[in-house]
């Protein structure tokens, strides 16, 4: 029976990964620092049957102790939030990059079989686009002056219209936020380390993860949780830009299964793999679907027509590589999974901190 260490294993994604591993024959050990912003002081979130070590991955002595007799490592511990990363830079670099460096140093020379690290779709910046003639463009960026003027969609070099298409792993990275920069460091550091030390490593680029267990009172968590917090308090979800930006939403149980498959499949070694649903949704569409599921369809989203620094327009996943290498197939579609999510939300105490988040960004000039 393999023993797998899950860093951040009491967080939203980490709990589901640990539970999936436990259900499939793994002994699970967890390191988690129980950051207040994510856990709201709750320590009863550990998966039943897992060994939990409370502490920070930057603590090298603690990490070395946690690694004793470990066969595999799933590295999920990270600070998460594009907007917050643009002003709490030292926090994000320390929590993501330094922590990963400490973990890699501690693993050097140990008989680790495989390491799987959580990367992010944010490393792509804008997703892939096609011109009207069908030419694929993989280095599209929006002009800041255009965005400030409310021209939200990127355009071709000749000024022509572009069509967003599914993004595969061949697209070059284009880092548009400090968060994206730190996630790219994590993925590259793990893959470089694995090649040097002869350990199989895999980086999973996660798209927008949703499901029961998200930190509803953390305004920098997933967009679905933010919308749920607003709606649960009778407030309209607030949406930057015009709400027509498109994203891929993947259920946390699908994500958890993907991590286990990455540990099990030899073909995944050394690979970067998208984990998404393969579907694209506009942000306004998601807000309205959730309002309907929560029984408040009359609450329309508030469209801000303002842009947030570090945001991109469109990015949704091509999951062909996940299908080929992992045998991964999403089982939970967003529109079919909202009732379960809403039932969980109704059992929670929800504090809406969305206005606080906007104020923090606006005070720093990060909203235009």
Rosetta blueprint (number, residue, H / E / L):
1 X L
2 X L
3 X E
4 X E
5 X E
6 X E
7 X E
8 X L
9 X L
10 X L
11 X L
12 X H
13 X H
14 X H
15 X H
16 X H
17 X H
18 X H
19 X H
20 X H
21 X H
22 X H
23 X H
24 X L
25 X L
26 X L
27 X E
28 X E
29 X E
30 X E
31 X E
32 X E
33 X L
34 X L
35 X L
36 X H
37 X H
38 X H
39 X H
40 X L
41 X L
42 X L
43 X L
44 X L
45 X L
46 X L
47 X L
48 X L
49 X L
50 X L
51 X E
52 X E
53 X E
54 X E
55 X L
56 X L
57 X L
58 X L
59 X L
60 X H
61 X H
62 X H
63 X H
64 X H
65 X H
66 X H
67 X L
68 X L
69 X L
70 X L
71 X L
72 X E
73 X E
74 X E
75 X E
76 X L
77 X L
78 X L
79 X L
80 X L
81 X L
82 X H
83 X H
84 X H
85 X H
86 X L
87 X L
88 X L
89 X H
90 X H
91 X H
92 X H
93 X H
94 X H
95 X H
96 X H
97 X H
98 X H
99 X H
100 X H
101 X H
102 X H
103 X H
104 X H
105 X H
106 X H
107 X H
108 X L
109 X L
110 X L
111 X L
112 X L
113 X L
114 X E
115 X E
116 X E
117 X E
118 X E
119 X E
120 X E
121 X H
122 X H
123 X H
124 X H
125 X L
126 X L
127 X L
128 X E
129 X E
130 X E
131 X E
132 X L
133 X L
134 X L
135 X L
136 X E
137 X E
138 X L
139 X L
140 X L
141 X L
142 X L
143 X L
144 X H
145 X H
146 X H
147 X H
148 X H
149 X L
150 X L
151 X L
152 X L
153 X L
154 X L
155 X L
156 X L
157 X L
158 X L
159 X L
160 X L
161 X L
162 X E
163 X E
164 X E
165 X E
166 X L
167 X E
168 X L
169 X L
170 X L
171 X L
172 X L
173 X L
174 X L
175 X L
176 X L
177 X L
178 X H
179 X H
180 X H
181 X H
182 X H
183 X H
184 X H
185 X H
186 X H
187 X H
188 X H
189 X H
190 X H
191 X H
192 X H
193 X H
194 X H
195 X H
196 X H
197 X H
198 X L
199 X L
200 X E
201 X E
202 X E
203 X E
204 X E
205 X E
206 X E
207 X L
208 X E
209 X E
210 X E
211 X L
212 X L
213 X L
214 X L
215 X L
216 X L
217 X L
218 X L
219 X L
220 X L
221 X L
222 X L
223 X H
224 X H
225 X H
226 X H
227 X H
228 X H
229 X H
230 X H
231 X H
232 X H
233 X L
234 X L
235 X L
236 X L
237 X L
238 X E
239 X E
240 X L
241 X L
242 X L
243 X L
244 X L
245 X L
246 X E
247 X E
248 X L
249 X E
250 X E
251 X E
252 X H
253 X H
254 X H
255 X H
256 X H
257 X H
258 X H
259 X H
260 X H
261 X H
262 X H
263 X H
264 X H
265 X L
266 X H
267 X H
268 X H
269 X L
270 X L
271 X L
272 X E
273 X E
274 X E
275 X E
276 X L
277 X L
278 X L
279 X L
280 X L
281 X E
282 X E
283 X H
284 X H
285 X H
286 X H
287 X H
288 X H
289 X H
290 X H
291 X H
292 X H
293 X H
294 X L
295 X L
296 X L
297 X L
298 X L
299 X L
300 X L
301 X L
302 X E
303 X E
304 X L
305 X L
306 X L
307 X L
308 X E
309 X L
310 X L
311 X L
312 X L
313 X L
314 X E
315 X E
316 X L
317 X E
318 X L
319 X L
320 X H
321 X H
322 X H
323 X H
324 X H
325 X H
326 X H
327 X L
328 X L
329 X L
330 X L
331 X L
332 X L
333 X L
334 X H
335 X H
336 X H
337 X H
338 X H
339 X H
340 X H
341 X H
342 X H
343 X H
344 X H
345 X H
346 X H
347 X L
348 X L
349 X L
350 X L
351 X L
352 X L
353 X L
354 X H
355 X H
356 X H
357 X H
358 X H
359 X H
360 X H
361 X H
362 X H
363 X H
364 X L
365 X L
366 X L
367 X E
368 X L
